[in-house]
Amino acid sequence: MTPPHLRPPGGLTSPALQRRAFAAHDALDSGGTPDGALREVVKQSWERSLRHLSGPEAAVAPLVFDAGDLEAYRSSHPLAAVMPVIQRLLVAPSYESGLLVAVGDENGRLLWVDGDAALRRKAEGMLFVSGADWSEHAVGTSAPGTALALDASVQIAGAEHFSRSVHPWSCTAVPLHDPDSGSVLGVVDITGTEDAVALHTLSLVEATVAAAEAQLRVHRLQDRTRPARRSAGRSADPGRRLYRNSLQILGREQGVVNLAGRSVALSERHAELLTLLALNPSGLSAEELAAMVYPGEAAVATVRAEMVRLRKLLQRYDAAAVPDSRPYRLPQELVVDAQQVLSYLSRGAHRLALNIYRGEVLPRSEAPAVVRYREKVSAQLREAIVGDAGVDVLLQYLQLPEAENDAEAWREALRLLPARSPRRVAVVTELERLEAELR
């Protein structure tokens, strides 16, 4: 987002800024590139949008949930627990203020859209509705999608939107984070006319998000103090929607699985097995798992014994997460941090992917399938960052141990840095170090 002291005179909806944005659209129509007169955050977003969309005419929000699927998904999402806070602080005041409030998940899919009734009917014309995908990948530059791509507060006004159907609108969006892991849970957006991108609107949305994150933290503390339920009936506990079961395997010699708000350390073997089951939701036979985990001769009996131990471990924390057998299969989704990295990279959200990436997948594992997956994640991250990301993200990437000796990446950073940037000194120093070590 443009800092307040750098906002253009007259604000984001000023005629001068809007003329420049319309001129940038004209440049695209003529086969050109986004105009340099655009705000930098908008220009970079347009460039990302063009990697996924042929042009503004292709930026149409797809409807990805029908009514039944939407209700089931959002009722089980952690954001459902904080909707009363958002309803009280944002939605209720919006009914007569000419504004809409939208709440989306971490992938940019709108789960709730509420507010001024007349405006809601008007917004249906551009499919700004619950169940639609408003990520940059789908519609190009918009406040919800761009806020998620950057993991930062964003305001987008009028013709700055990539899609022309959104030009009559302006919007402010702020990501909402998991208070335990810090990962992005979703985004809160206000959409309307000029008031939607006022400075006070940004402050209001940021304050609402802070209150929602605090409320989620309170809910979780309360949930943890309740007596643990050991039965399978726990899966119906409404408190479970406070969490998404997840598996952390990036930069860890031993994985950690988070089940119903409890973190469980895993042995390396159990982390390998759980990773492969999460990556193969249709299930795997004991023979398939053995070939994936053990180099050389497959040890089917050993896999079966390890799965018995893993099932007993998970049973103690969350009976609903215990894998089925014949084939071995997880009964519910397990969010894997490495898969989130790949998902964000596919949408051009390089900064968000890099913020999640804490190192290689289970770096000590020698399981053949895990080694292949480790190489895939690392290679795709490097390719995306070195080939497409901006210099700030590239420099952040170069702080990773696996990247510190990547001469090509350091040279690319030097090429991208402005000639007078003080950061060039550090980059040149690293290149000289690498050249000296190669002598």
Beta strands, then each sheet from edge to edge (+ up, - down):
strand 1: 99-105
strand 2: 110-115
strand 3: 154-157
strand 4: 170-177
strand 5: 184-192
strand 6: 246-248
strand 7: 256-259
strand 8: 262-265
strand 9: 335-336
sheet 1: 2+ 1- 5+ 4- 3+
sheet 2: 8+ 7- 6+ 9+
end
